[in-house]
Amino acid sequence: MTLYHEVLEAATVAADPSPDSVLELNEQDFDRIAYEMHGQLGPATPSNLNRMLEMFQFP
């Protein structure tokens, strides 16, 4: 779950501009989403991390 959290958080900070879907997220939101993504997508593989980013409208 940590990789989902860290990748989403890092992409949010790095993107210019960040997608609207992540602009208001806080640390607890990133944790919650990480658990949801692990449950929905499974282990944090490169392809699953990319799928997560697509779900949050990152290019």
Backbone as XML, in Angstrom:
<?xml version="1.0"?>
<chain id="A" units="angstrom">
  <residue number="1" name="MET">
    <atom name="N" x="0.822" y="-1.180" z="0.000"/>
    <atom name="CA" x="0.000" y="0.000" z="0.000"/>
    <atom name="C" x="0.871" y="1.251" z="0.000"/>
  </residue>
  <residue number="2" name="THR">
    <atom name="N" x="2.029" y="1.166" z="0.589"/>
    <atom name="CA" x="2.897" y="2.336" z="0.669"/>
    <atom name="C" x="3.271" y="2.857" z="-0.712"/>
  </residue>
  <residue number="3" name="LEU">
    <atom name="N" x="3.534" y="1.960" z="-1.650"/>
    <atom name="CA" x="3.884" y="2.432" z="-2.993"/>
    <atom name="C" x="2.727" y="3.177" z="-3.639"/>
  </residue>
  <residue number="4" name="TYR">
    <atom name="N" x="1.520" y="2.689" z="-3.488"/>
    <atom name="CA" x="0.371" y="3.420" z="-4.032"/>
    <atom name="C" x="0.323" y="4.824" z="-3.430"/>
  </residue>
  <residue number="5" name="HIS">
    <atom name="N" x="0.470" y="4.913" z="-2.127"/>
    <atom name="CA" x="0.435" y="6.194" z="-1.430"/>
    <atom name="C" x="1.536" y="7.118" z="-1.954"/>
  </residue>
  <residue number="6" name="GLU">
    <atom name="N" x="2.762" y="6.631" z="-1.955"/>
    <atom name="CA" x="3.910" y="7.467" z="-2.313"/>
    <atom name="C" x="3.872" y="7.899" z="-3.776"/>
  </residue>
  <residue number="7" name="VAL">
    <atom name="N" x="3.501" y="7.008" z="-4.662"/>
    <atom name="CA" x="3.446" y="7.361" z="-6.081"/>
    <atom name="C" x="2.362" y="8.393" z="-6.332"/>
  </residue>
  <residue number="8" name="LEU">
    <atom name="N" x="1.195" y="8.206" z="-5.751"/>
    <atom name="CA" x="0.118" y="9.179" z="-5.951"/>
    <atom name="C" x="0.494" y="10.527" z="-5.352"/>
  </residue>
  <residue number="9" name="GLU">
    <atom name="N" x="1.073" y="10.517" z="-4.179"/>
    <atom name="CA" x="1.471" y="11.763" z="-3.530"/>
    <atom name="C" x="2.567" y="12.473" z="-4.337"/>
  </residue>
  <residue number="10" name="ALA">
    <atom name="N" x="3.561" y="11.727" z="-4.785"/>
    <atom name="CA" x="4.653" y="12.324" z="-5.564"/>
    <atom name="C" x="4.159" y="12.861" z="-6.904"/>
  </residue>
  <residue number="11" name="ALA">
    <atom name="N" x="3.281" y="12.125" z="-7.557"/>
    <atom name="CA" x="2.733" y="12.584" z="-8.841"/>
    <atom name="C" x="1.911" y="13.851" z="-8.647"/>
  </residue>
  <residue number="12" name="THR">
    <atom name="N" x="1.205" y="13.932" z="-7.549"/>
    <atom name="CA" x="0.394" y="15.119" z="-7.256"/>
    <atom name="C" x="1.285" y="16.346" z="-7.094"/>
  </residue>
  <residue number="13" name="VAL">
    <atom name="N" x="2.399" y="16.184" z="-6.391"/>
    <atom name="CA" x="3.324" y="17.294" z="-6.168"/>
    <atom name="C" x="4.052" y="17.666" z="-7.459"/>
  </residue>
  <residue number="14" name="ALA">
    <atom name="N" x="4.409" y="16.664" z="-8.255"/>
    <atom name="CA" x="5.219" y="16.894" z="-9.448"/>
    <atom name="C" x="4.420" y="17.426" z="-10.633"/>
  </residue>
  <residue number="15" name="ALA">
    <atom name="N" x="3.146" y="17.111" z="-10.708"/>
    <atom name="CA" x="2.345" y="17.499" z="-11.867"/>
    <atom name="C" x="2.088" y="19.005" z="-11.862"/>
  </residue>
  <residue number="16" name="ASP">
    <atom name="N" x="2.129" y="19.580" z="-13.052"/>
    <atom name="CA" x="1.862" y="21.012" z="-13.178"/>
    <atom name="C" x="0.961" y="21.242" z="-14.381"/>
  </residue>
  <residue number="17" name="PRO">
    <atom name="N" x="-0.300" y="21.402" z="-14.177"/>
    <atom name="CA" x="-1.022" y="21.397" z="-12.906"/>
    <atom name="C" x="-1.433" y="19.977" z="-12.516"/>
  </residue>
  <residue number="18" name="SER">
    <atom name="N" x="-1.737" y="19.799" z="-11.249"/>
    <atom name="CA" x="-2.243" y="18.509" z="-10.775"/>
    <atom name="C" x="-3.700" y="18.361" z="-11.198"/>
  </residue>
  <residue number="19" name="PRO">
    <atom name="N" x="-4.125" y="17.134" z="-11.493"/>
    <atom name="CA" x="-5.534" y="16.920" z="-11.826"/>
    <atom name="C" x="-6.448" y="17.357" z="-10.685"/>
  </residue>
  <residue number="20" name="ASP">
    <atom name="N" x="-7.620" y="17.840" z="-11.025"/>
    <atom name="CA" x="-8.594" y="18.265" z="-10.016"/>
    <atom name="C" x="-8.905" y="17.157" z="-9.016"/>
  </residue>
  <residue number="21" name="SER">
    <atom name="N" x="-8.819" y="15.901" z="-9.467"/>
    <atom name="CA" x="-9.183" y="14.771" z="-8.608"/>
    <atom name="C" x="-8.267" y="14.606" z="-7.399"/>
  </residue>
  <residue number="22" name="VAL">
    <atom name="N" x="-7.100" y="15.257" z="-7.401"/>
    <atom name="CA" x="-6.162" y="15.085" z="-6.294"/>
    <atom name="C" x="-5.798" y="16.393" z="-5.587"/>
  </residue>
  <residue number="23" name="LEU">
    <atom name="N" x="-6.333" y="17.491" z="-6.043"/>
    <atom name="CA" x="-5.928" y="18.795" z="-5.493"/>
    <atom name="C" x="-6.194" y="18.949" z="-4.009"/>
  </residue>
  <residue number="24" name="GLU">
    <atom name="N" x="-7.268" y="18.412" z="-3.520"/>
    <atom name="CA" x="-7.656" y="18.622" z="-2.118"/>
    <atom name="C" x="-7.318" y="17.443" z="-1.204"/>
  </residue>
  <residue number="25" name="LEU">
    <atom name="N" x="-6.529" y="16.488" z="-1.685"/>
    <atom name="CA" x="-6.213" y="15.317" z="-0.864"/>
    <atom name="C" x="-5.234" y="15.668" z="0.250"/>
  </residue>
  <residue number="26" name="ASN">
    <atom name="N" x="-5.438" y="15.051" z="1.416"/>
    <atom name="CA" x="-4.497" y="15.204" z="2.519"/>
    <atom name="C" x="-3.864" y="13.841" z="2.809"/>
  </residue>
  <residue number="27" name="GLU">
    <atom name="N" x="-3.029" y="13.785" z="3.814"/>
    <atom name="CA" x="-2.293" y="12.558" z="4.128"/>
    <atom name="C" x="-3.230" y="11.382" z="4.398"/>
  </residue>
  <residue number="28" name="GLN">
    <atom name="N" x="-4.305" y="11.606" z="5.110"/>
    <atom name="CA" x="-5.266" y="10.529" z="5.389"/>
    <atom name="C" x="-5.947" y="10.060" z="4.110"/>
  </residue>
  <residue number="29" name="ASP">
    <atom name="N" x="-6.226" y="10.978" z="3.195"/>
    <atom name="CA" x="-6.826" y="10.597" z="1.919"/>
    <atom name="C" x="-5.883" y="9.701" z="1.120"/>
  </residue>
  <residue number="30" name="PHE">
    <atom name="N" x="-4.586" y="10.056" z="1.091"/>
    <atom name="CA" x="-3.612" y="9.224" z="0.380"/>
    <atom name="C" x="-3.552" y="7.826" z="0.988"/>
  </residue>
  <residue number="31" name="ASP">
    <atom name="N" x="-3.602" y="7.729" z="2.315"/>
    <atom name="CA" x="-3.612" y="6.416" z="2.976"/>
    <atom name="C" x="-4.854" y="5.618" z="2.590"/>
  </residue>
  <residue number="32" name="ARG">
    <atom name="N" x="-6.011" y="6.256" z="2.664"/>
    <atom name="CA" x="-7.269" y="5.578" z="2.331"/>
    <atom name="C" x="-7.248" y="5.091" z="0.886"/>
  </residue>
  <residue number="33" name="ILE">
    <atom name="N" x="-6.814" y="5.937" z="-0.013"/>
    <atom name="CA" x="-6.756" y="5.582" z="-1.434"/>
    <atom name="C" x="-5.783" y="4.434" z="-1.655"/>
  </residue>
  <residue number="34" name="ALA">
    <atom name="N" x="-4.651" y="4.449" z="-0.954"/>
    <atom name="CA" x="-3.674" y="3.371" z="-1.101"/>
    <atom name="C" x="-4.297" y="2.025" z="-0.757"/>
  </residue>
  <residue number="35" name="TYR">
    <atom name="N" x="-5.044" y="1.960" z="0.334"/>
    <atom name="CA" x="-5.712" y="0.710" z="0.710"/>
    <atom name="C" x="-6.776" y="0.332" z="-0.311"/>
  </residue>
  <residue number="36" name="GLU">
    <atom name="N" x="-7.516" y="1.307" z="-0.797"/>
    <atom name="CA" x="-8.536" y="1.032" z="-1.808"/>
    <atom name="C" x="-7.903" y="0.500" z="-3.089"/>
  </residue>
  <residue number="37" name="MET">
    <atom name="N" x="-6.811" y="1.117" z="-3.511"/>
    <atom name="CA" x="-6.149" y="0.681" z="-4.746"/>
    <atom name="C" x="-5.572" y="-0.719" z="-4.585"/>
  </residue>
  <residue number="38" name="HIS">
    <atom name="N" x="-5.021" y="-1.002" z="-3.427"/>
    <atom name="CA" x="-4.493" y="-2.353" z="-3.203"/>
    <atom name="C" x="-5.624" y="-3.372" z="-3.269"/>
  </residue>
  <residue number="39" name="GLY">
    <atom name="N" x="-6.757" y="-3.050" z="-2.678"/>
    <atom name="CA" x="-7.896" y="-3.954" z="-2.727"/>
    <atom name="C" x="-8.467" y="-4.104" z="-4.124"/>
  </residue>
  <residue number="40" name="GLN">
    <atom name="N" x="-8.464" y="-3.037" z="-4.882"/>
    <atom name="CA" x="-9.057" y="-3.049" z="-6.216"/>
    <atom name="C" x="-8.099" y="-3.583" z="-7.280"/>
  </residue>
  <residue number="41" name="LEU">
    <atom name="N" x="-6.823" y="-3.179" z="-7.210"/>
    <atom name="CA" x="-5.876" y="-3.521" z="-8.269"/>
    <atom name="C" x="-4.898" y="-4.620" z="-7.894"/>
  </residue>
  <residue number="42" name="GLY">
    <atom name="N" x="-4.715" y="-4.857" z="-6.599"/>
    <atom name="CA" x="-3.753" y="-5.858" z="-6.154"/>
    <atom name="C" x="-2.414" y="-5.230" z="-5.839"/>
  </residue>
  <residue number="43" name="PRO">
    <atom name="N" x="-1.363" y="-6.036" z="-5.835"/>
    <atom name="CA" x="-0.028" y="-5.534" z="-5.495"/>
    <atom name="C" x="0.380" y="-4.349" z="-6.377"/>
  </residue>
  <residue number="44" name="ALA">
    <atom name="N" x="1.228" y="-3.506" z="-5.851"/>
    <atom name="CA" x="1.650" y="-2.290" z="-6.552"/>
    <atom name="C" x="2.736" y="-2.591" z="-7.583"/>
  </residue>
  <residue number="45" name="THR">
    <atom name="N" x="2.313" y="-3.111" z="-8.709"/>
    <atom name="CA" x="3.229" y="-3.355" z="-9.820"/>
    <atom name="C" x="3.301" y="-2.090" z="-10.675"/>
  </residue>
  <residue number="46" name="PRO">
    <atom name="N" x="4.290" y="-1.976" z="-11.549"/>
    <atom name="CA" x="4.340" y="-0.796" z="-12.418"/>
    <atom name="C" x="3.052" y="-0.586" z="-13.216"/>
  </residue>
  <residue number="47" name="SER">
    <atom name="N" x="2.484" y="-1.643" z="-13.757"/>
    <atom name="CA" x="1.252" y="-1.472" z="-14.538"/>
    <atom name="C" x="0.078" y="-1.072" z="-13.650"/>
  </residue>
  <residue number="48" name="ASN">
    <atom name="N" x="-0.004" y="-1.597" z="-12.433"/>
    <atom name="CA" x="-1.083" y="-1.207" z="-11.522"/>
    <atom name="C" x="-0.922" y="0.230" z="-11.043"/>
  </residue>
  <residue number="49" name="LEU">
    <atom name="N" x="0.318" y="0.657" z="-10.829"/>
    <atom name="CA" x="0.547" y="2.051" z="-10.460"/>
    <atom name="C" x="0.127" y="2.979" z="-11.603"/>
  </residue>
  <residue number="50" name="ASN">
    <atom name="N" x="0.453" y="2.600" z="-12.819"/>
    <atom name="CA" x="0.014" y="3.396" z="-13.973"/>
    <atom name="C" x="-1.502" y="3.425" z="-14.084"/>
  </residue>
  <residue number="51" name="ARG">
    <atom name="N" x="-2.150" y="2.294" z="-13.833"/>
    <atom name="CA" x="-3.619" y="2.254" z="-13.860"/>
    <atom name="C" x="-4.202" y="3.202" z="-12.820"/>
  </residue>
  <residue number="52" name="MET">
    <atom name="N" x="-3.622" y="3.217" z="-11.620"/>
    <atom name="CA" x="-4.087" y="4.116" z="-10.577"/>
    <atom name="C" x="-3.953" y="5.568" z="-11.027"/>
  </residue>
  <residue number="53" name="LEU">
    <atom name="N" x="-2.809" y="5.927" z="-11.583"/>
    <atom name="CA" x="-2.605" y="7.302" z="-12.030"/>
    <atom name="C" x="-3.604" y="7.683" z="-13.122"/>
  </residue>
  <residue number="54" name="GLU">
    <atom name="N" x="-3.889" y="6.769" z="-14.011"/>
    <atom name="CA" x="-4.903" y="7.020" z="-15.043"/>
    <atom name="C" x="-6.275" y="7.246" z="-14.413"/>
  </residue>
  <residue number="55" name="MET">
    <atom name="N" x="-6.579" y="6.493" z="-13.365"/>
    <atom name="CA" x="-7.871" y="6.633" z="-12.689"/>
    <atom name="C" x="-8.030" y="8.026" z="-12.077"/>
  </residue>
  <residue number="56" name="PHE">
    <atom name="N" x="-6.920" y="8.643" z="-11.700"/>
    <atom name="CA" x="-6.950" y="9.982" z="-11.122"/>
    <atom name="C" x="-6.646" y="11.071" z="-12.155"/>
  </residue>
  <residue number="57" name="GLN">
    <atom name="N" x="-6.738" y="10.703" z="-13.433"/>
    <atom name="CA" x="-6.606" y="11.606" z="-14.571"/>
    <atom name="C" x="-5.227" y="12.224" z="-14.766"/>
  </residue>
  <residue number="58" name="PHE">
    <atom name="N" x="-4.181" y="11.489" z="-14.358"/>
    <atom name="CA" x="-2.842" y="11.932" z="-14.720"/>
    <atom name="C" x="-2.599" y="11.513" z="-16.162"/>
  </residue>
  <residue number="59" name="PRO">
    <atom name="N" x="-1.914" y="12.346" z="-16.917"/>
    <atom name="CA" x="-1.659" y="11.983" z="-18.332"/>
    <atom name="C" x="-0.738" y="10.787" z="-18.482"/>
  </residue>
</chain>
